[in-house]
Amino acid sequence: PEQSVFVAKVDDVPISCVVKRENKDDLNGVRALQQGDMDGAITLLERYAGQYPKNENVWMNLGVAYLNKGRYDEAQKALTSSLQLFPENTNALYYLGLSYFYK
């Protein structure tokens, strides 16, 4: 992530990192999502994604929130962003498929 302050590597492959948390919009956005507050989740996750666009989990959770609100085009864009960062994210792929199904 952009906030990494240290990255441990083996054979030039990252195996772990230390991340400086500057705000909790991602965490609070996921909590809002889990509590069914889609509008709150979208507000927090959009703000975090705007600040840290390389976080595939934030894009996936934002896509799920859009999906739950019936905002399928926005869900597809967010979930595609997640998959561009981490193509093996099967959860993002699942939700992307659901967004196309519901649309």
NORFEN-V63402 format. One record per pair of residues at least 24 apart in sequence whose C-alpha atoms are under 6 Angstrom apart, sorted by the first residue. I is the first residue (numbers start at 0). J is the second residue. If there is no record, write none. Layout:
i/j
I/J
I/J
//
This chain:
i/j
37/64
55/81
55/84
59/91
71/98
//
